[in-house]
Amino acid sequence: MTPALPTFHDVVAAAQRIEGHAHKTPVLRSRTLEQRLDAQVFFKCENFQRMGAFKFRGAFNALSHFDAAQRKGGVLAFSSGNHAQAIALSARLQGIAAVILMPLDAPQAKVDATRGYGAEVVLFDRFQQDREVLARDLAHTRGMTVIPPFDHPDVIAGQGTAAKELFEHTGALDYLFVCLGGGGLLSGSALSARALSPQCKVIGVEPEAGNDGQQSYRSGAIVRIATPKTIADGAQTQSLGELTFGIIRRDVDDVLTVSDAELVDAMAFFAERMKIIVEPTGCLASAAVMQGKLPLAGKRVGVIVSGGNVDLKRFGQLVGASA
C-alpha cells in the first residue's frame, strides 16, 4: 500500500526534528552571473551541509521516526553515495546500526566516507543487479528497516527543509531550480514552494543521459530507463518513485536537462568565481540557469546546489579537461 503524499506540514515538522542537527546552509550570490543573466540568483549551498549534501536532512528526519524495535534492528539503505553517507552519519548520531548497499562504481571518496561514519558497506553491480531486490532480501534476513534514497514520506519532508530555509531567507521567488535524480529533493522543494511562494515556477533539472523524470513528467506516467551513464552519479536513477512522481506531476512546472559538458562548466564556474567545490550532480540546477535554458532577465531565481562530495582527483580531471 502506497503511503499518502507528504505535505508542507510534514516539512515544517521535519524542520523541527532536524533543528540543531542539520546545518542552516548559506545562500550565496555571484555578481558576475547576475550581470550576465540580468537576474537575481540565490544559491542555497547544500554542499556545506553535514556530510556534504542535502541528503542529511531526509535521512536524519526518517531515522528520528524509528520506534524502539526499529532502532534495535537497525537501518538498511541503498545509494551511490550521498544518501549512503547521510544514513550512516544519521544512524551514528542516533545510536542505530546501519548497512548500506553501494554500487561497485560509486566514487571511492563516498564509499570511504560512508565506512568512516561507521556503516557496513555491501557492494553490488548496479548494471546487473536490482538494488531494491537486494535491499529487501538483506533487510528481511537481518531484521532491518529499509530507508530508500527518495521515495519515502519522511525523506521527502526532510529534503523539503532546504527550500523552506531558502524562501525564509529570500522571500518570494519567480523561479526555483532543483536538481533531479529520484525526485526526493524536487518533490520536497515543491511542497515548500507552493506553501511559501505560490507563484514561483518550480523547475527540475536532470542529466540528458538520464531524462526519465522529464519523460515521466511530460507523458503523465512513470517512465523507467536503463541506468544512465553520466558524470552526475547521484542522478543515475532509473525512474522516479510513486510518491515523488505524485508530487512532481502536481506541483512542478517543468523538467529540463543539461549535458555532462554543461555540468563541468558549472563546476568550473563555482570553483573559479565563487570559490566553492560542487559535485557534478550538485550542479544540475545551476547548469540550467547558467546555460540560459529559460529566459530569466528581471527575475528572482532560487537554485538548490545539492552537494559537494566529489573526489578531488576526479574534480581536477573533469575541470582541467575543460580549461
C-alpha positions in Angstrom: 0.0 0.0 0.0 1.5 3.3 -1.1 1.7 5.9 1.8 -0.1 9.2 1.5 1.8 12.0 -0.1 3.6 14.2 2.4 2.5 17.8 2.8 4.2 21.1 3.8 3.0 20.4 7.4 5.4 17.4 7.3 8.2 19.6 6.0 7.6 22.0 9.0 7.7 19.1 11.4 10.9 17.8 9.8 12.5 21.2 10.2 11.7 21.0 13.9 13.2 17.5 14.2 16.5 18.3 12.4 16.9 21.6 14.2 20.3 21.7 15.9 21.5 18.6 13.9 21.4 19.8 10.3 23.3 23.0 9.3 21.4 26.0 8.1 23.4 26.3 4.9 24.5 29.6 3.4 22.8 31.4 0.5 25.4 32.8 -1.9 25.2 35.1 -4.9 27.5 35.8 -7.9 27.6 39.4 -9.3 29.3 38.0 -12.4 26.4 35.6 -13.1 23.7 38.1 -12.2 25.1 40.7 -14.6 25.3 38.1 -17.3 21.7 37.0 -16.8 20.3 40.3 -15.7 18.6 38.5 -12.8 19.0 38.0 -9.1 20.2 34.4 -8.4 20.3 32.9 -4.9 22.3 29.7 -4.5 21.2 27.5 -1.5 24.5 25.8 -0.9 23.8 22.3 0.5 27.4 21.4 -0.3 28.0 22.9 3.1 25.5 20.6 4.8 26.7 17.9 7.2 28.3 15.1 5.2 28.4 17.5 2.2 24.8 17.2 0.8 21.1 17.8 1.4 20.6 14.1 1.9 21.4 14.5 5.6 18.1 16.3 6.1 15.9 13.5 4.9 18.0 10.7 6.4 18.0 12.3 9.9 14.3 13.0 9.8 13.4 9.5 8.7 15.5 7.8 11.4 14.0 10.1 14.0 10.7 8.4 13.4 12.0 4.9 14.3 10.4 3.1 17.2 12.3 1.1 19.7 12.1 -2.2 17.7 13.3 -0.5 14.5 16.2 1.2 16.4 17.3 -2.1 17.7 17.1 -3.8 14.3 19.0 -1.2 12.5 18.6 0.6 9.2 19.5 -0.6 5.6 19.8 1.8 2.7 21.0 1.7 -0.9 22.8 4.6 -2.5 25.6 5.7 -4.9 27.0 7.9 -2.2 25.2 10.8 -0.6 22.2 9.0 0.8 24.7 6.4 2.0 26.7 8.9 3.9 23.6 10.6 5.2 22.1 7.4 6.6 25.5 6.3 8.0 26.0 9.6 9.8 22.4 10.0 11.0 22.4 6.4 12.3 25.6 7.0 14.2 24.2 10.2 15.8 21.1 8.3 16.8 22.8 5.1 18.0 21.4 2.9 15.2 23.3 0.2 13.3 23.5 0.8 9.5 24.2 -1.3 6.5 24.5 0.4 3.1 24.3 -1.2 -0.4 26.6 0.8 -2.7 27.4 0.2 -6.4 30.8 -1.0 -7.4 31.4 2.1 -9.4 30.5 4.6 -6.6 33.1 7.3 -6.1 35.7 5.9 -3.7 35.6 9.0 -1.6 31.9 8.4 -0.9 32.5 4.7 -0.1 35.3 5.7 2.3 33.2 8.4 4.0 30.3 6.0 4.5 32.5 3.5 6.2 34.1 6.3 8.1 30.7 7.2 9.6 30.5 3.7 11.0 28.2 1.9 8.5 28.8 -1.6 7.0 29.1 -1.2 3.2 28.0 -4.0 0.9 29.0 -3.5 -2.8 26.9 -4.6 -5.8 26.9 -4.2 -9.6 24.3 -1.5 -10.4 24.2 -2.5 -14.1 23.5 -6.2 -13.4 21.7 -6.3 -10.0 18.5 -4.7 -8.8 19.3 -2.8 -5.6 15.8 -2.8 -4.4 15.5 -6.6 -4.5 18.9 -6.9 -2.8 17.9 -4.5 -0.1 14.6 -6.2 0.5 16.2 -9.6 0.8 19.1 -8.4 3.0 16.7 -6.4 5.3 14.5 -9.5 5.7 17.5 -11.6 6.6 18.9 -9.2 9.2 15.6 -7.8 10.5 16.4 -4.2 9.4 14.3 -1.3 8.2 14.9 -0.1 4.7 15.0 3.7 4.1 15.1 4.3 0.4 17.0 7.3 -1.0 14.0 9.3 -2.2 10.6 7.5 -2.3 9.7 7.8 1.4 7.5 10.4 3.0 9.9 11.2 5.8 12.8 11.5 3.4 10.8 13.8 1.1 9.7 16.0 4.0 13.3 16.3 5.3 14.6 17.3 1.9 11.9 20.0 1.6 13.5 21.9 4.5 16.3 23.2 2.3 13.9 25.1 0.1 11.9 26.1 3.2 15.1 27.8 4.5 15.8 29.4 1.2 12.4 31.0 0.9 12.6 32.2 4.5 15.9 33.9 3.6 14.9 35.4 0.2 11.1 35.8 0.3 9.1 35.1 -2.8 10.9 34.0 -5.9 9.9 33.8 -9.6 11.8 30.5 -10.2 13.2 27.7 -8.2 15.6 25.3 -10.0 16.2 22.0 -8.3 18.5 19.0 -9.1 16.5 15.9 -10.0 17.5 12.2 -9.6 14.8 10.2 -7.9 12.9 13.2 -7.0 13.1 13.5 -3.2 14.7 17.0 -3.3 12.5 18.2 -6.1 9.2 17.0 -4.6 10.1 18.3 -1.1 11.2 21.6 -2.6 7.9 21.8 -4.5 5.9 21.4 -1.2 7.8 24.3 0.3 7.5 26.5 -2.8 3.7 26.0 -3.1 3.3 27.0 0.6 5.8 29.9 0.8 5.9 31.3 -2.7 2.8 30.1 -4.6 3.5 31.9 -7.8 7.1 30.5 -8.0 7.7 28.3 -11.0 9.5 25.1 -9.9 11.9 23.5 -12.4 13.6 20.2 -12.1 16.9 19.6 -13.8 18.4 16.2 -14.6 21.1 14.8 -16.9 20.5 14.5 -20.6 21.5 10.9 -20.5 19.0 10.1 -17.7 15.9 12.1 -18.6 13.4 9.6 -17.1 11.9 12.4 -15.0 11.4 14.6 -18.0 9.8 11.8 -19.9 7.6 10.9 -16.9 6.5 14.5 -16.3 5.6 15.1 -19.9 3.8 11.8 -20.5 1.9 11.7 -17.2 3.2 8.2 -16.2 6.4 6.9 -14.7 8.9 6.0 -17.3 11.7 3.6 -16.4 15.1 3.7 -18.2 18.3 1.7 -18.1 20.9 3.0 -15.7 22.2 6.2 -17.4 25.8 6.8 -18.0 26.6 10.3 -16.8 29.1 12.0 -14.5 26.2 13.0 -12.3 26.5 9.8 -10.3 23.8 10.9 -7.8 21.3 11.1 -10.6 21.9 7.7 -12.2 18.4 6.6 -11.2 16.2 4.5 -13.4 12.8 6.1 -12.5 11.0 8.4 -10.2 9.2 7.0 -7.2 5.5 6.7 -6.8 5.4 9.4 -4.1 7.9 11.7 -5.7 6.2 11.5 -9.1 2.8 12.2 -7.5 4.1 15.5 -6.1 6.2 16.4 -9.2 3.3 15.8 -11.5 1.0 18.0 -9.4 3.4 20.8 -8.2 6.3 21.1 -10.6 6.2 23.4 -13.7 8.7 21.6 -16.0 11.7 19.3 -16.1 14.8 20.3 -18.1 18.0 18.5 -18.9 21.7 19.5 -19.1 24.7 17.8 -20.7 27.7 16.5 -18.8 29.8 19.2 -20.5 27.4 21.8 -19.1 27.8 20.3 -15.7 31.6 20.6 -15.9 31.3 24.2 -17.0 29.2 24.9 -13.9 31.7 23.1 -11.7 34.4 25.3 -13.1 32.4 28.5 -12.6 31.7 27.6 -8.9 35.4 26.9 -8.3 36.8 29.9 -10.2 34.3 32.6 -9.5 32.6 31.6 -6.2 35.5 29.6 -4.6 33.4 26.5 -3.8 33.6 22.8 -4.7 30.4 21.3 -6.1 30.0 17.8 -7.4 28.5 17.1 -10.9 25.1 16.1 -9.6 25.1 19.2 -7.3 25.5 21.4 -10.5 22.4 20.1 -12.3 20.1 23.0 -11.3 22.8 25.6 -11.6 23.9 24.5 -15.0 20.4 25.1 -16.4 20.5 28.6 -15.0 24.0 29.4 -16.2 23.3 28.0 -19.7 20.2 30.1 -20.1 17.8 27.2 -20.5 15.0 29.6 -19.7 14.8 33.4 -20.1 15.4 34.8 -16.6 16.0 38.5 -17.2 14.5 40.6 -14.4 13.6 37.6 -12.3 14.4 36.4 -8.8 15.8 32.9 -9.1 16.5 30.3 -6.4 18.8 27.4 -7.1 19.4 24.4 -4.9 23.1 23.3 -5.0 22.6 19.8 -3.8 26.1 18.6 -2.8 29.8 18.8 -2.9 31.0 15.3 -2.4 33.4 14.7 -5.3 36.8 13.1 -5.3 39.4 15.9 -5.7 41.4 13.9 -8.3 38.2 13.4 -10.3 37.3 17.0 -9.9 40.7 18.0 -11.3 40.3 15.7 -14.2 36.9 17.0 -15.2 37.5 20.7 -14.7 41.1 20.5 -16.0 40.0 18.9 -19.2 37.5 21.8 -19.9 40.1 24.5 -19.3 
